[in-house]
Amino acid sequence: MKYINKQSSSKNITIGDIARDLGLSKTTISRAISGKGRIGAETKKRVHDYILEHNYRPNLVAKGLAQSKTYNIGVVLPADANLTEIPFFQSCLMGICEAAASMDYDVLITTVTDDDISLLKRLIDNQKVDGIVLTRSLVHDLPAEYLKDTGIPFVLIGTSEDGDIVQIDSDHEAGCCELTTLVLKTGCERVALLAGNQNHMVNRSRYQGYKKAFLDTGKEIDNDLVFLNTNNNILIQKAVNTILDRGADCILCSDDFICFRVLTHLEEMNIAIPDRIKVASFYNSSHLENHNPPITALNINIKELGVTAGKHLIKIISSGTASHKSLVNYEIVLKKSTS
């Protein structure tokens, strides 16, 4: 039997070429490649042997047309993210791209704000993608509500109160509860909290972890030491000043942005850490790595969140099934800032 030249590029081989060389119909070749439809074991083996010998890979455009798929997934990033949040979303995106590439998918990126999802709608309306990864979870989650209405497969990096949404996250509540408990057990009695935007589910989860630690240890929260929605430097500085005036012995920060600002303000005031006040963060990042003293923080593998989200989404696209919640591990790194 005459086969086409092995030296020719696999990109030039078509289903028609395989059908001609094996003396089979294009339909039979397609069924053998896709695994769908009835076809004899011997014929399937002939086709698969040919494919292996010639390093044939189906054209994804043609394959997509045949299966009504684009072989693209969309990633939605928040257009209003501040500069300190960019490394988080960058790591998520790297993980998603890694997962997509391993499963012959490409990634398209779009952005939304809390109340403007027009670019996301355009991506869906123009049928550019087979599914979506949302990289931020909101209390009033307009992107998630829209995607549910469209019926397109999607996963959320984060936590949602909607149990129907597939969620990929770390257990922020458990991690923050554990870190707060450790601080309380070091002898700290007046532990303050600076938390970010409470419309973001991650900040709510971290606040819940803080409250649970007090409940579990039988201690009472001093609400005069709890500052929510500290979204800018002015609010953070005012909160720190108030915390110091009220005699707190530790400041817990819900993220690295807040923690960095807290540390900067304390340095400007010549407040020694941990001698005068202890500091810890519920999220670690490069912004805190080089601080002296080193900062106690919660570590999460952000890239793994992206990889897990990408794999779950493509599994849903392919089979329609996936677990509704997957948690990525965290670790608490105790350093000198709380010792």
C-alpha positions as CSV (number, residue, x, y, z in Angstrom):
1,M,0.0,0.0,0.0
2,K,1.4,3.4,-0.9
3,Y,1.5,6.0,1.9
4,I,2.3,9.7,1.4
5,N,5.9,10.7,2.1
6,K,6.7,10.7,5.8
7,Q,9.0,13.7,5.4
8,S,6.0,15.9,4.4
9,S,4.7,18.2,7.0
10,S,1.9,16.8,9.2
11,K,0.1,20.2,8.7
12,N,-0.3,19.3,5.0
13,I,-2.0,15.9,5.7
14,T,-5.8,16.0,5.5
15,I,-8.5,13.6,6.2
16,G,-8.9,13.2,2.5
17,D,-5.3,12.1,2.2
18,I,-5.7,9.5,4.9
19,A,-8.9,8.2,3.3
20,R,-7.2,8.0,-0.1
21,D,-4.1,6.2,1.2
22,L,-6.1,3.7,3.3
23,G,-8.8,3.2,0.7
24,L,-11.5,4.3,3.2
25,S,-14.2,7.0,3.1
26,K,-13.7,10.4,4.8
27,T,-16.6,9.6,7.1
28,T,-14.9,6.5,8.3
29,I,-11.7,8.4,9.0
30,S,-13.6,11.1,10.9
31,R,-15.3,8.4,13.0
32,A,-12.0,6.7,13.8
33,I,-10.4,9.9,14.9
34,S,-13.3,11.2,17.0
35,G,-14.3,7.8,18.4
36,K,-17.9,8.5,17.6
37,G,-20.0,6.3,15.5
38,R,-19.8,2.6,14.8
39,I,-16.5,1.4,13.2
40,G,-14.7,-1.9,13.3
41,A,-11.7,-2.4,15.7
42,E,-9.4,-3.4,12.8
43,T,-10.3,-0.3,10.7
44,K,-9.9,1.9,13.8
45,K,-6.4,0.4,14.4
46,R,-5.4,1.0,10.7
47,V,-6.4,4.7,11.0
48,H,-4.7,5.2,14.4
49,D,-1.5,3.5,13.1
50,Y,-1.4,5.8,10.2
51,I,-1.9,8.8,12.4
52,L,0.9,7.8,14.7
53,E,3.3,7.1,11.8
54,H,2.6,10.4,10.1
55,N,2.2,12.6,13.3
56,Y,-1.1,13.7,12.0
57,R,-3.1,16.3,14.1
58,P,-6.6,17.3,13.1
59,N,-7.0,20.8,11.9
60,L,-8.7,22.5,14.9
61,V,-10.7,25.0,12.7
62,A,-12.2,22.1,10.7
63,K,-12.7,20.1,13.8
64,G,-14.4,23.0,15.5
65,L,-16.7,23.5,12.5
66,A,-17.6,19.8,12.6
67,Q,-18.3,19.9,16.3
68,S,-19.7,23.4,16.5
69,K,-16.8,24.5,18.7
70,T,-14.3,27.3,18.5
71,Y,-11.6,25.6,20.7
72,N,-11.2,29.0,22.4
73,I,-12.0,29.8,26.1
74,G,-12.4,33.3,27.3
75,V,-10.8,34.8,30.4
76,V,-12.5,37.8,32.0
77,L,-10.3,40.2,34.0
78,P,-11.5,43.2,36.0
79,A,-10.7,46.4,34.2
80,D,-10.7,48.3,37.5
81,A,-8.0,46.2,39.2
82,N,-5.4,48.3,40.9
83,L,-1.7,47.9,40.2
84,T,-1.0,45.7,43.2
85,E,-3.7,43.2,42.0
86,I,-2.1,42.7,38.6
87,P,0.4,39.9,39.7
88,F,-2.6,37.9,41.0
89,F,-4.5,38.0,37.7
90,Q,-1.3,37.5,35.7
91,S,-0.5,34.3,37.6
92,C,-4.1,33.1,37.2
93,L,-3.9,33.8,33.4
94,M,-0.6,31.9,33.1
95,G,-2.2,28.9,34.8
96,I,-5.3,29.0,32.6
97,C,-3.1,29.3,29.4
98,E,-1.0,26.3,30.5
99,A,-4.1,24.2,31.0
100,A,-5.7,25.3,27.8
101,A,-2.6,24.7,25.7
102,S,-2.3,21.2,27.1
103,M,-5.8,20.4,25.9
104,D,-5.5,22.1,22.4
105,Y,-7.4,25.2,23.4
106,D,-6.5,28.9,22.9
107,V,-7.3,31.7,25.3
108,L,-9.1,35.0,24.5
109,I,-9.0,37.8,27.1
110,T,-11.7,40.4,27.8
111,T,-12.4,42.8,30.7
112,V,-15.4,43.9,32.7
113,T,-16.1,46.3,35.6
114,D,-18.6,45.8,38.4
115,D,-21.4,47.3,36.3
116,D,-20.2,47.1,32.7
117,I,-20.0,43.7,30.9
118,S,-20.5,45.0,27.3
119,L,-17.1,43.5,26.2
120,L,-18.0,40.1,27.7
121,K,-21.4,40.2,25.9
122,R,-19.7,40.9,22.6
123,L,-17.5,37.9,23.1
124,I,-20.5,35.6,23.7
125,D,-22.8,37.2,21.1
126,N,-20.1,36.7,18.4
127,Q,-19.6,33.1,19.4
128,K,-15.9,33.5,19.9
129,V,-15.5,31.1,22.8
130,D,-16.8,27.7,24.1
131,G,-16.6,28.7,27.7
132,I,-15.5,31.4,30.2
133,V,-13.3,31.7,33.3
134,L,-14.3,34.6,35.6
135,T,-11.3,35.7,37.7
136,R,-13.2,37.7,40.4
137,S,-16.3,36.9,42.4
138,L,-18.6,39.7,43.5
139,V,-21.5,39.8,45.9
140,H,-23.7,41.3,43.2
141,D,-22.1,39.4,40.3
142,L,-23.4,40.8,37.1
143,P,-21.0,38.8,34.8
144,A,-21.9,35.5,36.5
145,E,-25.7,36.2,36.3
146,Y,-25.3,37.0,32.6
147,L,-23.4,33.8,31.9
148,K,-25.9,31.7,33.7
149,D,-28.7,33.3,31.5
150,T,-26.8,32.5,28.3
151,G,-26.2,28.9,29.3
152,I,-22.5,29.0,28.2
153,P,-20.2,26.9,30.4
154,F,-18.2,28.9,32.8
155,V,-16.2,28.6,36.0
156,L,-15.4,31.1,38.7
157,I,-12.0,31.7,40.4
158,G,-13.4,32.6,43.8
159,T,-16.4,31.8,46.0
160,S,-20.0,32.4,45.3
161,E,-23.2,31.9,47.4
162,D,-24.7,30.4,44.3
163,G,-24.2,26.7,44.6
164,D,-24.9,26.1,40.9
165,I,-21.7,27.9,39.9
166,V,-18.5,25.9,39.5
167,Q,-16.0,27.5,41.9
168,I,-12.2,27.2,42.1
169,D,-10.8,28.8,45.2
170,S,-8.6,28.5,48.3
171,D,-10.5,28.1,51.6
172,H,-10.0,31.8,52.6
173,E,-12.3,31.5,55.6
174,A,-10.4,28.5,57.0
175,G,-7.0,30.0,56.3
176,C,-7.8,33.4,57.8
177,C,-9.5,31.8,60.8
178,E,-6.3,29.7,61.4
179,L,-4.0,32.7,61.1
180,T,-6.1,34.9,63.4
181,T,-6.3,32.0,65.9
182,L,-2.5,31.7,65.9
183,V,-2.1,35.4,66.6
184,L,-4.6,35.3,69.4
185,K,-2.8,32.4,70.9
186,T,0.5,34.3,71.0
187,G,-1.1,36.5,73.7
188,C,-2.5,39.3,71.5
189,E,-5.7,40.6,73.1
190,R,-6.6,43.5,70.8
191,V,-6.3,42.3,67.3
192,A,-7.4,44.8,64.6
193,L,-8.6,44.1,61.1
194,L,-8.2,46.2,57.9
195,A,-10.3,44.7,55.1
196,G,-11.0,45.7,51.5
197,N,-14.1,46.1,49.4
198,Q,-16.9,44.0,50.9
199,N,-18.5,43.7,47.5
200,H,-15.7,41.3,46.7
201,M,-16.5,37.8,48.0
202,V,-12.9,37.1,48.9
203,N,-12.8,40.0,51.4
204,R,-16.1,38.8,52.9
205,S,-14.7,35.3,53.3
206,R,-11.6,36.6,55.0
207,Y,-13.7,38.7,57.4
208,Q,-15.7,35.7,58.2
209,G,-12.5,33.8,59.1
210,Y,-11.4,36.6,61.4
211,K,-14.8,36.5,63.2
212,K,-14.8,32.7,63.5
213,A,-11.4,32.7,65.1
214,F,-12.7,34.9,68.0
215,L,-15.8,32.7,68.3
216,D,-13.7,29.5,68.4
217,T,-11.3,30.9,71.0
218,G,-14.1,32.4,73.2
219,K,-12.9,35.9,72.8
220,E,-14.9,39.0,71.9
221,I,-14.2,41.2,68.9
222,D,-13.7,44.9,69.6
223,N,-15.7,46.4,66.6
224,D,-13.9,49.7,67.1
225,L,-10.8,47.9,65.8
226,V,-12.5,46.5,62.6
227,F,-12.2,48.7,59.5
228,L,-14.0,47.5,56.3
229,N,-13.9,48.9,52.8
230,T,-10.4,50.5,53.4
231,N,-9.9,50.9,49.6
232,N,-7.4,53.7,49.5
233,N,-4.3,55.1,51.2
234,I,-6.1,57.9,53.1
235,L,-8.6,55.4,54.7
236,I,-5.8,53.0,55.6
237,Q,-3.7,55.8,57.2
238,K,-6.7,57.0,59.3
239,A,-7.5,53.4,60.3
240,V,-3.9,52.8,61.4
241,N,-3.8,56.0,63.5
242,T,-7.1,55.0,65.2
243,I,-5.8,51.5,65.8
244,L,-2.7,52.8,67.5
245,D,-4.6,55.3,69.6
246,R,-6.9,52.5,70.8
247,G,-4.0,50.4,72.0
248,A,-4.2,47.4,69.6
249,D,-1.3,45.0,69.7
250,C,-1.7,43.4,66.2
251,I,-3.0,44.5,62.8
252,L,-4.3,41.9,60.5
253,C,-4.7,43.0,56.8
254,S,-7.0,41.3,54.4
255,D,-4.6,41.6,51.5
256,D,-1.1,42.5,50.4
257,F,-2.1,46.0,49.1
258,I,-3.5,47.0,52.5
259,C,-0.6,45.4,54.4
260,F,2.0,47.2,52.2
261,R,0.3,50.6,52.9
262,V,0.0,49.8,56.6
263,L,3.8,48.9,56.8
264,T,4.7,52.1,54.9
265,H,2.7,54.3,57.3
266,L,4.1,52.6,60.3
267,E,7.6,53.1,59.0
268,E,6.9,56.8,58.4
269,M,5.8,57.1,62.0
270,N,8.8,55.2,63.3
271,I,6.6,52.5,64.8
272,A,8.6,49.3,65.4
273,I,7.3,46.0,64.2
274,P,6.8,43.7,66.1
275,D,8.0,45.5,69.3
276,R,5.3,48.2,69.2
277,I,2.7,46.4,67.2
278,K,2.5,43.1,65.2
279,V,1.4,42.9,61.6
280,A,0.2,40.0,59.4
281,S,-1.5,39.6,56.0
282,F,-4.2,37.3,54.9
283,Y,-2.6,37.2,51.4
284,N,1.1,37.1,50.5
285,S,2.8,38.5,47.4
286,S,6.0,39.9,46.0
287,H,5.0,43.3,47.6
288,L,5.7,41.9,51.0
289,E,8.7,39.6,50.3
290,N,11.6,42.0,50.9
291,H,10.2,43.8,54.0
292,N,12.3,43.9,57.2
293,P,11.1,42.3,59.4
294,P,9.6,39.6,57.2
295,I,5.8,39.5,57.3
296,T,3.7,36.6,58.5
297,A,1.2,35.8,55.7
298,L,-1.1,33.3,54.1
299,N,0.4,31.7,51.0
300,I,-1.8,30.5,48.1
301,N,-0.6,29.0,44.8
302,I,-2.3,31.4,42.4
303,K,-1.1,29.7,39.2
304,E,-2.6,26.4,40.4
305,L,-5.9,28.2,40.7
306,G,-5.7,29.1,37.1
307,V,-4.6,25.6,36.0
308,T,-7.4,24.0,37.9
309,A,-10.0,26.5,36.5
310,G,-8.9,25.9,33.0
311,K,-9.0,22.1,33.3
312,H,-12.4,22.2,34.9
313,L,-13.9,24.5,32.2
314,I,-12.6,22.3,29.4
315,K,-13.9,19.2,31.1
316,I,-17.4,20.9,31.3
317,I,-17.2,21.8,27.7
318,S,-16.2,18.3,26.7
319,S,-18.4,16.2,29.0
320,G,-20.8,18.6,30.7
321,T,-19.7,17.5,34.1
322,A,-17.4,18.8,36.8
323,S,-17.3,19.1,40.6
324,H,-19.0,22.3,41.8
325,K,-16.3,23.4,44.1
326,S,-12.5,22.7,44.2
327,L,-10.2,24.1,46.8
328,V,-6.5,24.8,46.3
329,N,-4.3,24.3,49.4
330,Y,-3.0,27.2,51.4
331,E,-0.1,27.5,53.9
332,I,0.6,29.9,56.8
333,V,4.1,31.2,56.9
334,L,5.0,32.6,60.4
335,K,7.7,35.2,60.3
336,K,9.2,37.9,62.6
337,S,6.4,40.4,62.2
338,T,4.2,38.4,64.7
339,S,6.9,36.9,66.8
